[in-house]
């Protein structure tokens, strides 16, 4: 069918901030959808609250709204823009929930707006657990025994009917299994049920019989208006059911079903698509199969582009989001061409002749009190994907892509098997670790097989299919053979099994370079195969490659000038989508400069790994071996390491030593900024202020430095990102403990020990330098005081409280440092301002995580300009010669995963713990801050009760804040001491008992829904147990918690501003047009 020409303007709803369960895969999907709709001549309007996304760059839509994604705000945009249709299926669960709300409250009907991609009815059928169950039974498909509950009484009745534990609890309309879990007894059952009812937007949960140990499969399916159905990709979870699919190792295509079983599942998928009513897009459908009986049950479906859709797209080369967007406007699959083959249509199911492995990336080290057991509630923050000709090859490549210090399944010098006192393996621990799902279980499979466990026994203990265990056994056997006869075992055979040069070097007692030279001398080099969607039946026209050994090489290097861009690898706390944003901009910029771009990355969620972002894409681990292989095969001219965060920076010196020219700021300058002695000498030479500090290579040196400069001190290892292992230390005893536990060794570099400036204002500055001219991109004033990691602190552009004199000094200091380090490209510098004096805290001569935010705030694509500068352009010829100070306020706020980790204190510190960010924009600071809080899912109340509990030093300041809350008709709640103090300052407060004193205390009031905001500054370095319990209860009840006075003051301003006038919306195109002009329309790099 032809496209729908009655539609002119389409609103695309994004997914908002990066959170566990909803990551940057939706930026990838959104970008594809925006391009697809624009390609068809539609005017695209976009809403997304996440500034770190490519989709919110202004060129992807005619109007881009960086606003909270709520039904009220989306309704304003619909009315303002007069859109004809809304596409909610590429914005994750967030977009679907908003679309359903707009359909239910009559907004869509009132404005005559169509819902495209999936009807409201189809969304309800797919998302409502009870309705989905009834439909499955009606079409003859089996489902787990289950029931739907809307309150605790109904839940207990269902548990009684099912009659046996464990029970699975799944809330409706949540993402990543949020609020769900596995209950093994009534106590756990009640806790999870209460959590699920709270987090479900419709207060609905599904309680079902346990299918723990069953095999789990996923089908990515598309259907069009002509009832053409295709399976784009089949996916098998290596971990059995009981582990959320986002946390499971998965493999594509399905490996352990017979053809008959697969066809049955395929037919069931098509029946489900038809019954649910998905007729213009894609869906993800999950099945469970009993490994003993073969019984197949339908688990759930997502009637939208999902997390697995991004994986399926990258695994097959089939652009699901792009095709889904075109189906949504009326096309049928047979009318759409396959971009990769340019011959087949989209109704041809992809066929792949390789194995794809996805492994999730966890950051439990950031939450040491969290339970690391994997359950039905997702906990991973990112993922990697690897492609190989066999499972063995792709599995080992995927493990080394994780960047967790492992270079394969084992034999890398980092094995840590459990041992008894006599040095023999602890079999009991190994058995337990096989039975309990965790991020490390894959390594315990190997330990068990090495120890002599049979394949059958390992399979029975873990619930993992014997087929997977057999392949791991083959890796173990090869490892043993190579170690025994390193010169006799063919290198090619080991390489075909995915062994890295480092692993083979460890096994043979040589160096990585010796193995590399040896295999190259034997002609053993990787070959590169195309991802072509058709198992080589047709020629591929999009150069998207993976490495393997022994097969035909399908690369045809060009003679053009080529620059390799190293991506940022898997998302993790401290290194996320912001760095992928910079890599994508580099690819766009170099293409404009006529340079061929070679992208290397391992993250299937990203825009950088879309097949048309760069000229060539290599889906490879970001290790020295793999990067050198690609570089040599392509015969590149240079490499960019500045944009991908710490991952490529860790390779920079080794790459340069291998003869690879590094574009932009040189590695020695990057290392100089991390070398504390050089850094201190440079700051002194430039006559700038710095905090007193030193370096330490051992515990005694650290104690000596701290004693000399005085406590409190800020300590951290060298060469880390996201404040890893960074801590504020108040005493010698705490420092000893830190050195022995948080930083067990200083193998990468020395420990940095600096005097900590209390109650200082922290400032971040991003700038660009072309080697002669340095221009400040943005000055960000942090709202929280120094001591909270910059990635976790809210910040604003422009500054509100810094004097013109201080601001000018900060700019001059920034330019002086950039000149001294010979920066060519981007640089981030952090200051602490106290009593009018600025102290240089840290310098990073590379892209920072704030680049996307600053770019959106000022309307200048800093990463894109920096890439051009790095290949020889000058800022003057590019037209960027002065700082842009916008006429509006932009506030960046962090988003945290605390709800996923019950028992973890939410108190912030110098180690980063946020997973994503949002942005609030308005001409009024208070409104901008309020918008940021709404987007961060921590909306401030407009009325109600505020509980206040602060340390003694903060009581004078809090009295003034409490008085202002009273003037806004809030009621103040506090305990005895604070109540008495506030009373002495004229503030009336309701007195609550301390937790140990009984009723009524603050926990009682939280349970009674009588607390709407909490202001709680910590009492000391080790927070009191009561404080932690209060903050944890607030997270569970979704009550905003403020832990600093500055954030309390900003929140007060936000509430006051919201009281004065209703929220209004404007696109960033309008905000940028109202700011001081910088580029003409002809020379703007954005428009």
N, C-alpha and C positions, 0 to 999 in steps of 0.2 A: 504494500500500500504506500502511496506517496506521503510525504510529511504533512503535518497539520499546518496549513497556511493561515488558519484563523488565529493562531497564536503569534504574537509579535514580541512580547516581553515576558521573560521567564525568571522567576525568583528561585535561586538555588540556596538551600539552607545548609550551612556547614556544620561541623561537628563540635566546634568549640575547642577548649584546651586539651592538651595531651594528658590523658588520665589512664590508669590501668584499665584495660578493656576497650579503650578507644584511643588509638594512637595516630601516628602520622600517615597511616594508610589512607585516611580519609582526606588528607591533603592531596595525595596522589590521585585518589578517585575524583575529588572535586576539580582538580586542574584538568583532568581528562574530560570531564563533563562540560566544564566551561568552554574548552577549546572545541569540543564536538558541537555544542549548540551555536557558538559563534560561527563556526564553519558553515552551518546551515542558514545563517543570516538572522538568527534570533538575537535580540538585545538581552544580555544576561545581567541581572541584578543579583548581587551576592551579599549574604550576611554571614559573618563568622567573627567570633570574639578573639581569635587567636592570631596575633600579629606575626608569629614565627612561621606562617604558612606562605607558600608560593601563591596559593589561590587568592590571597588578599592583596597581592600586588595589583595596582590599579589597572594594568593593561589587560587583565583577564575578565573584566566586567565593565559595563558602561557606568555602573554605580556600585561601589563597594562599601558596605556598611560594617565597620568594626564596632559592633554593638552587642549587648547581651542577647543570647538566643532564648528568648522567652516568648510565649504566645502574644503578650501585649506589645512587645517591641516589633515582632514580625508583622503583627496586624497594622502597626503604624507605617511600616515600610510598604506593605501591600497597598494601603490607602494612598500613601505619598507618591509611589511610583506607578500606580495604576497598572500593576502586572496582570497578565492574562492567565498565568499558570504558576504553580509551585512544584518544584522537583525536590522531594525530601529523601530520595533513596540513596544518595551518595554522601549523606551527612551523619551516618551512624544512627545509634539509638536516640541521640539528642534530637536530630531532625525529625525522625519518625514520631517521637512523642509530641513535639510541637505541632506537627502536621495534624495528628489526631485531635489535639486540643482545639485547633482552629476549625477543624471540621465539626467537632461536637458543639462548640459555642456559636456556630453559625457565621463565623467571620468569612469563610470561603464563599458561602452562599450569598452573604450580604454584598460582597464586592464582585460577585460573578467570576470567581477564580476557580480554575480547574486544578485538581490534584493529579499530577502525571507521574508515571513511573510505577505507581502502585495506588490503587484506590483505597479510600479509608476503610472500606469493607474488607479488602484483602489484608490490609495491615492488621486490623483487629483479629481476623481469623488466624493469621500467622503468629501474632504476639499474645493473644489471650489464651492462656494455657487450657482452660476448660473447653473453649470453642474448638481449639486445635485438636484436642483429644477426641471430641465428639465427631469431628469431620474425618479423622483417621479411621475411627471405627466404622463410620458410615461407608467408606470406600473400601473396607475390607482389610485395612492394615492393622497390625497389632501395635499396642502401646503398653508401656509399663502400667501396672496397677497403681492407681493414684486417686487423688481427690483435691478439690480446690477449697481453700479457706480464706476468710476475710477477717478472722479474729482468732484469738487463742482458743476459745471454746470449740469452734469448728475444727481447728487444727488438731486438738486432742482427740476429737471424735474420729477423725480420719486415721490418726495413728492407731486408735483402737481397732478400727476395721481391718487395717493392713496386718496388724497383729505381730509384726516382727521388726526388729532393728537389724541393721542400720536403715535409716530413712533419708531420702534425698529431699532437700527443700530448695525450690527454685522460685524466686519472686518474679512477678510479671513486669514487663516493660523496664527492665534494668539491663545494664550492659556489663559484659565480662563476668556474669554470674554474681554480680554485686548483691550482697545481703543473703546469699544462699550458703549451703553447706551440707555436710554429712553429719547426721546425728546418730550416735551409738547408744544413747540412753535418753531418758525423759528430761534430765537436767539440760543436756546439750540441745535437745529438741526444742525446749521452751526458749532458750537463749537465741537460737537461730531463727525460730519462727518470729519472735519479737523484732529481731533485726530486719528480717525480710519484709514484714508488714510495714515497718517504718520506712524502708528504702523504696518499696514499690510505690510508684506515683498513684496507683489505683488501689493500694492496700490489698493486694491479692498475691497469694502464694500457691504453688503447686507442691503437694507432698506426694512422693511416689516411692514405690518399692525400690530397693537397692538393686542396681545392676553392676555392682562393683565386680571387676574382673572380666566383664564382657568386653569384646572388641568394639572399638568405636570407629566409625567411618563418616566422611563428609562428602557431599556431592555439590559441586558448584554448577548450577543449572540456569539456563536462560530460556525464556519463552516469549514469543511475539504475538501480535494481534491476529495472525493467521494460524495460530496454534502450532507453529514450528517450535520444537523443543530440542535443545542440545545440552549435553553434559560437557561443560568446558574442561573440568578437571575433577578427578576422583582423588580423595585424600584419605590415607589411613593413619590413625594415631598409633604410634608405637606403644605408648602407655595405655593400659586398659581403662575402661570407664571408672569414674571416680576422680579423675584428674581433668580439670577444665581443658578444653581443646586448645585454648590459647597458651596453656602451660605445658602441654604435651609435646614431645618430639613427634613430628609428623613426616610422612613420606608420600610422595606422589610419583607415579600413579599408585592405586591400591595394589598391594603385593600378595595378600594371602587369601583372597577369595577365588573360588573357581569361576570360570566364565559364566556358568549357569547362575551362580550366586550374584555375580556382578550384574548380569542382565536383569535379574529380579529386582535388584536395588535400583537400577536405572529406570526400569518400568515404574517402580513405586515412586521415584522422584517425579516423573512426569505426571503421574496421577495426582500427587500432592500439589504440584504447580497448578493443575487444572481445577482441583477442588478448592484450593485457597483463592484462586482467581488472579494469580500473578500472570498477566498477559502482555506486559510491556516492559520487561526488564529481567533482572536476575534474582536469584535467591540461593541461600546456603541451607542445605538440609542435612541433619545429622541422624545417623542410625546406630543402633546397638545390635550386636550379633552375639548370641551365646556360643562360645567356642566348642561346647560339648554337644549341644542339640541342634545348632544352626538356626534357632529361633531368631527372627529379625523383628525389631521394634523401631518405630519412628520416635525419635527423641524430641526434636524441636526443629523449627525453621526460622530463618531471618529473611523476611520478604524485602530485601534490600541488598545493596552492595555491602559486604561485610569485611571483617579482618581477613578472613580466609580468601576473599575475592582478590585482594591484592597479591597474596601468595600464589593463588591460581593463575593470575594474570602474568606474574613474573615467571612462574614455572612453565607456562605453555607459550607465552608470547601473545596470548589472546587478550586484547584490551577490554576487559569486562565493563569497566565504568564508561568508557567511550561508547561501546555498543549499547549499553543500557540507556544512556542518554538519548541515543538516536532512536531506539525502540520506543522511548517515552513520547517522542513527538510523531510517532506514526509509522515509522519504517518497519519492514519485516526483515528477518535475518537474511533471506535470500537476496535482498536488495542491497545489502552492505558488503563491501569488499574486505577481504582480509588484508590488512596493511602490510603484513610480512611477506606473503606470497604474491600479492597483487593479482592473483589469478582465481583463487578459490573465494567463495562467499562465506559469510559468517555462519551459515547454517552447516558448514562442515565441522564436525567435532574434531578438536585438536587431537593429534596422535603424537606421543613423545617416545623417543627411543633412548631415554636416559632416566636416571633416578634423581629426584629432588628431595633433599632433606632440610626440614626447618627445625631449628632448636631455639627455644625461648631464652631470653637473657634476664637474669634476676639480679637484684641489688639488695639482698638481705643484709649485707654488711652495713648498710645505712640504717637499718632498724634491728639492732642486735637483740631486742626483746621480743621480736616478732616470731611467730611460729612458722618455720620454713617448710612444714609439711604441705604438700600440694593436694588441694581438694577441688571441689566444684566451683570455688570462688577464685577467679583469676588473680595472680600475684606478680606475673612477669611484667617488665616495663619495656621490653623490646624483643627482637628476634633476629636471627640470621638465616640465610638460605644458601645452600650449596648445591651444585649440580655435578654429577659424575656419571660414568657409564655403569657403575654398580653401586649398590648400597654402601659397600665398604668404602669406596672412594668418596662418595658424597658425604657420608657420616663423618669421616675424619676431616674433610675439608670444612664441614660445618662447625665442628668442635674448635678448630683453630681459628675460625672466623669470630668466635664469641669474645675474644680478647679478655679471657679470664686467666691468662698465663699458661694455658694448655695448648700444645702444638699438635694434638691428635688425641686419640683415645688413651694413649699412655706412652711409656718409654720416652719421656721428654724431660726427665730429671725432676718432675714435679708430682710424682705419685706419692700418695700418703695413705697406704692401706693400714687398717687397724691391726695393731700387733699386741700380743701378750707380753708379759715381762721378760720372757725368754727369747723374744724376737720372732716367734712363730705367729702366723696369722690368727687373729681372733675370729673364729668361725661364727660365734654367736652374734657378734656385732655385724658381720657381713650378712648373715641371714636376716637380721632385723632391718638392715639398710636396703636389702632387696625387697622386703615386704612393704616398707613405708615409702610412698612416692616422694621424691625430693629432686632438687636440681642436680645432685651428685649421683643419683642412682645409676646413670649410664656408666660411671666409672666403677661402681661396685659390681656391675655385671661382669666387667673384665676381671676385677680382683677375684670374684667367685670362680670364674673359669680357670684363672691362673692357679688358684688354690687346689683345684681338682674337683669342684662341683660339676656334676654332669649337666649337659644342656637341658635335659628334661627337668632336673631339680631346680635349676635357675629359672626356667620358664614357670614352673609351678609356684615358686616362691614369689616371683615378681608379677605374674599374670601376663607377661609379655609373650607374644606368640613365638613358638619354637623357630620359625623361619628367621626372625630377627636375631635370636640367640645364636643360631647356626652361623650367621655371617660374622657376629662378634667373635665367635670361637675361631673362625678362619683368620681373623685379624690377630688374635692371640697366638695362634699356631705360627703364623708368618713371623711375628715378632720374635718368638722363641727360636725359630730356625735361623733368622738373620743374626740374632745375637750369638748363636753358637758357631755360625759359619759366615761372617760378614763379607768375606771375599769370594765365597762360592755361590751364595744365593744371588740370582740375577737382580740387579737394581731395578730393571724395568718391571719385574713382577711385583716388587714391593711398592713401587710408585703407582702401579695400577690399583693397588689396594688403598691408595690415599696417604701413604706414609710421607711425611715431610722430610726434607733434608736434615732438619734438626733432630728428628726422631732417629733416623738412620745413623746420624753422627753419634748420638748418645749410645745406641746399641753397639756401635763398632768402636767406640772410644776415640773418635776423631772429631774434627770441627765441621761445622755446617759448610764452610767454604771448600773444605777438602772433599766432602761428598758431592757438592755442586760441581766442582772441577772434574771429579772422577766420572760422574754420569755424563757431563757434557763431552768429555773426551771419548766416551763410548757412543756418542750420538743419541743419548737418552734425554730428550727435551720434550716438554709438553706440546701437544697439538691442541688446536682450538677448534671447537665445533660450534656451529650455529644453532641457536634456539629458533626453530622455524615453524612450529605448530603442526607439522605434517610428517614427521619422521623422515625427512629428506626426500619426500615424494615430489615436492616442487622446490624450485630455487627460492631462497630467502633474500629479500631486498633490504632488510633492516639488520645492520651488523650488531648482533647481540650474541656474545660468545661465552663459552665456559671451557675450562682446560680439562684435558684428560691425557692419557698416555697410550700410544700405540695405534691410534686411529688416524684416518686421513685428516690433514690440516685444511681448514676451510677459510683461512685468513688470506686476504689479498691486500697487503699494506700499500698505501698510496705514497706518492713522493712529495705530498704537501708538507708544510711546516706543521708539526704536531706537538701538542703539550698534553701531558698526562695530568689528570686531576684525581687526587686521592680523596675518596669519600671518608665519612666519619664512622662507618661500621654500624654495629647495632646500637639502637637507642638505649641509653641508661641514664640514671640520675647524674647530672653533671655534663652530659654530652648527648644532646638530643637533636630535635628537628631544626634548631637554629643553625647548626653547622651544615646540615644538608641544604638548607636554604642558601647559604653562602656558596656551596659547591655548584648548585644549580645556576646561580647568577654568574658564576665564573664561566660555566659552559656557554650560557647565552652571550656573555660579553666577548669571549674569544671567537665564537662563531661570527659575530658582527665584525670582528677584526680580521676575518679570513683565515683563522687558524683552526686546524682540525683538532677536535677535543677527544681525548681517550679517557673515559670515566672508569675507575675501578672502585667497586664497592660490593658489600655483601648483605645489604639490608633490603629485603623485599618490600618494605613499607613505604619507601621513599620516592620522591619525584626524580631524584638523581638516577635511580635505576629504572626509570621509564625508558623504553627503547628509542624514543625520539628526543630525549633531552640533550644528549651529546651525539657526536658523530659516530662513535663506537662505544659500546658498553661491554665491560668485562665483569661478570659476576664471579668474583674471586675473593678469597681471604686477603685481608690487608696485612700480610706478613712480608718480610724482606724477600723471601724466596719467590712468592707469588707475584709480587710487584715487579721484581727484576725480570722475571720470565716474560711478563706482558711488555715491559718497556723494551726489552731486547728484541722481542718478536716484531713489535711495531716500529722499532727504530725511531723512537720519539726524540724530540730535540731538547725537551726539558720537562720538569715536573713541578706541580704546585702542591705544596704541603701546608699552606697557611690557612686554608678554609675549613678543614675537616676536624678541627679540635685536636685533642692530644694524640689521637691515633696516628695520623700521618707525621706529626711532629716527632713522635718517638722513632720514626724511621728515617728522619731527615738526614742525620749525620751519617748513617750507614749508606744511604742512597748516594750522598755526595762522595763518600769514600769509594763507592763503586763507579765513580765517574759520571754520575747523573747531575747535570746542571739544575739547580733549584731556582725557580723563578721568584722574584720579589725579595723580601727580607731574607738575609742569609742565615743558615742554621747557627753560625757562631754568635750572631746578634741575639737570636732567640735564647740560646743557652746562656749568654752573658746576662740577660735579664733575670735568669733563674739562679745564677751564681751570686750568692749573697755578698761575698767579698767584693766582687766586681761591681755589683749593683750599688753597694754602700759607697764605694769609691766614686762611682759615676755621680750619684746624687750629691755627694760632698763637693765634687769638682764643679758641678753646675750651681753650687751654692743654694741648693734646695734643702728643705727640712725632711727628715725621715725619722721614723721611730727607732730608738736605740735597740740593737739586736746583735745576734751572732749566729754562728753555725756550730753544729755538734755532730761528731761521728760516733759518739757512744753516750751512755747514760751519764757518766761523770762530767763529760764536757757540757752536756745539756744543763746539768745542775749548776755547774760553775757559771755559765752564761746567765742563767736565770737569777742566781744570787747576785751577780754583778749589776744587772739592770733593774732588778726588783720585780716583785709580783704585783698584779697579774701579768702573765705572759701569754702570747699567742704562739702556738707551736704547730708546725706542719711539716710533712716530708717535702722534698724537692720534686718537681716535675709531676704534679698531680693536677687533676681537674675536678671541679665540683667540690673543692674543700675537703677532699678525701683525707680522713684521719686528722683533720684540723680541729684544734680544741683550745679553749681559753682555760689556762691553768692558774689556780690561786695559791698553791702551796707546794713545798718541796715533796711532800708525801704524794700529792696528786701527780706531780711530774714523774716521779719514779714509776708510779702505776702506769702512766701513759706510755712511757718509753718501753716498758716490759710487755704491755698488752696491745695497745693500739698500733704501735710501730715496731714489730718484732725485729726488723732489720733495715739497714739503710743501704741496700744494695744499689739503688738507683742514684742516690745522692745524699747529701747530709740533711740532718734535721735543721729546720730554720726556727730560731727562737727570737721573738720580738716583744718589746714592751707593748702592752695593750693599752690603748687610749680609751678610757671609760667616758661614756656620755658624749662621744664625738659624733659629728655628722659625716656619714660616708658619701663620697661622690665618685661616680663612674664617668669617664670620658672616652668616647670612641672618636678616632680621627683617621684621616687618610694622609699619607705622605707620598710624594713622587720622587723623593730623594733630595729635592730642593725646596719645594713648597709643601707645607703641612697645613691642612684645614681641619678644624674641629667639626665633627659631625653632630655631636650632641653632648650636652652636659646633663647628667642624670643625678638629681639629688635623691638620696635614699630617704624613705619615710621612717623606717626603723633605724635606730642608732647603730654605730659601728659595733661589730661583734656578731652580727647575723650575716650569714653568707650572702653575697650580692645577688646570687641566683634565687634566694628565698625572700629577699627584702622587696617590698614595694618601692617603686621609684617614680619620679615625675620629670617631665620636660615641659616647659622650662623650670628652672629652680624658683622656689617661692621665698626662701629665707636667706640665701647667701647674698652678701652685699656685692655691688658692682666691683669694688676693689678686689674682693676675694675671687670673684669670677674671672676677672682679668688676669690675676696672678695664676689661677689654675690653667688658663689657656696658654699663657706664656711658658709655664713649666712643662706642659704637655708638648709643645713645639720644641722646646730645648731637648727633652728626652728623645723625641723622635729623630732629631738631627744627630744626636750623639750615638744612637744605635743604628744609624743609616737605614732607617725604616723605608721600605718601598712596598706600599700596600697599606694594610690596616694595622692599627695599634689600639689597645685598650689600656688605660691607666687608672688606678684607683687611689683616691686621696681620703684622708680623714681630716676634717676641719674642726678645730677646737680652739675656742677663745680667739677666733679670727685668724688663726694660723693654720696653714695647710701642710700636711705631712704626706709624703709619697709612701703609699703602702705597698704597691705592687705594679709591675709593668708587664704586659703581655703583647709582644710585637707580632700579633696574629689576629685573625677574626675572633670576636668574642660572641657570647650568646646573646648580647644585647643589640647586635647589628640589625636584625629584622625589625625590632621595636623602634629603634632610632630612625631607621629608614622610613617606616610608616608614619612616625611622628612628624618628620620634617619634609617628607615628600621627595627624598633623594635616595636612589638605590646605591647605597654605599659599597656593597660587595661588588656590584657590577662595575662601578667606577674603579674600585681597587684592582680588579682583575685587569682592566685596560691599562692602568698605570703600571702594573707588574710586567706587562709585555712591551713597555716602552712609551706609552702615551703620557702626556703631561696634563696636570689638572687644569692649567690655564686653557689649553686647547679643548678640554672637555667642558669648560665653562663653570667649574666648581672651584671658586676662589675665596669664598667667605662662608662663615658659619651661618646657618639658617636658624633664626629664633622664631618659632611659630607663634601665631596670635591666639592659639588655643592650648589647652592643657591635655597632655597625654599621660596616663598613669598605667604603669605595668604592675600587675599583681601576680604572685606565684600561686600555683595550685598543687595541693598536697594529697598523698594517698593514704592518709592516716585511717580512714574508714576501713581500708582493706587489712589493716594490721591492728586488731584489737589488742590492748595492753601496751601499746607504744605511746610514750608521752609526746605530745605535740609541740613541746617547747622548742623554739628554734635556736640555733647556734651557728658557729662558723663552718660546720659541715653541711653541705647542701642536701636537701631531702625532697625538694619539689620535683614533680614530673613534668610540669608544663607551666604555661603562663597565659594571661589574658591581658587585654588592653581596654581602658576606658578613655574616651575622648569627649571633651566638651569645652566650651568657652569658659565655663566656671569650674574651678578646681574641685569643689565639693561634689558636683554632679559627676565629673570624670571619675573621682574616687568611688562614688556610689556605684557607678556603672561597672567599674572593675570588680567590686565586691559581688555584685549580682552575677557577673560572668564567672567568677571564681567559685560559684555555688556557696557563697557565704553572705547572702543578702542581708543588709543591715535592717533592723526593725524600724518602723516609723513610730511605734508606740510600745508600751509595755514595761517590763521590769528589767533593771540592770543590776546584776550582782557584781559587787566590787570587793576585791581582796588584793591588796598591794603590799609590797615591802615597806618598811618604815620610812626609808629614804624618799619614797614616792608620795607620801601622804599629803604634803603641802600642795603638790601639783594636782593630785587627783581630786582634792577638795574643790578646786576651781572647775574642773571638768564635770564633777558630780553636780555642782550647782547649775551648770549650763544644761545638763540633762533634765534636772528638775524644772527648769524654765521651759523646757520642751514637753513638760507633763509626763516624763518618765518617773517611775517609782524606783527608788534605790533600795537594794537589799545588801546587807553586809553582816559580818560577825561582830561580836561584842566590842573588841578594840577599835575596829574601823568605824563602827556605828557611833561610839563615843567621840572619836576624833572628828568625824564629819559633823556631829551635832555641835561641837565647839566652834565649828566654822559656819554654822547656820544652815547646814544641810540635813534635812530630816531623812532618816533611813529606817527601814524595818529591820529589826535585829533578828538574826538567825543563829541557831546553835551551831557549834562546831560539830564535825561529823561524829565524834565520839560521844557527844553530849545528848544525842537523841533527837527527837522531833521537836520543832521543824528545823531541818538543816537544808543546805542548798541542794543536796541530792534529792531530798523529798520534793522540793520545789521544781526541780528539773523533771522528775517523774510526773508531777502534776501539771506539767506544761505551763508553769508560772514563771519561768525565766526565759528571757528573749535575747539577752546579750550578757556576756561575761567579760569583765576586765580583770585580769589576774597577772600581775607582774611577779616573777619568781622570787622566792625569799632568799635564795642563795645559790651556790654552785650545785649543790645537791638538793633539788626541790623536795619539799615535804611531801609525805605520802598523801596527805589530804589534797594538796594542790593537784597532784597527778590524777587522783581519782575524779576530781571535779572536772578537769580538762577532758579526761577520757569519757565521762558521762555526757559532756557537752557534745563531743564528736558523735557519739552514738545517737544523740537526740537532734543532731544537725543544728546546734545553736552556735552562732558566731562567737569565737573566743579571741580576745585581744590581749596580747602579752607584753606590749610596750606602751608607754605613755604617749609617744608620738603617734602611734597608730590610733590610740584612743582619741587624740585631738583631731586627727584627720577624719575619723569616723563621725565625730560630733559635727564637724563642718559638712560632711556628706549628708547626714540626717537633716541638718538645718537647711541645706540647699534643696533637698528633696521636698521639704515642707513648703518652701517658698514657691516652687513652680513645678509642674509635671515634667517628666523626662521628655526631651525632644531628640530627634535623630537627624543626622546629616551624614552624607557619604564622605569618604576620605578625599575624593576628588574635589568636593566643595571646600573642605577644610584646607587642602593644599592651595587651592585657587585664592583663598582669602589670606594666605600667609604672604610675607614679603616676596616679591618675584625674584627668582634666581636664574631659571632657564627660560628661554623663549620656547614657544610651542614646537618650533622646528628643531631645537637643540636638546630638548628634554630627553633624558635617557629613559624616562617612564612613559611619557605620553606620545 
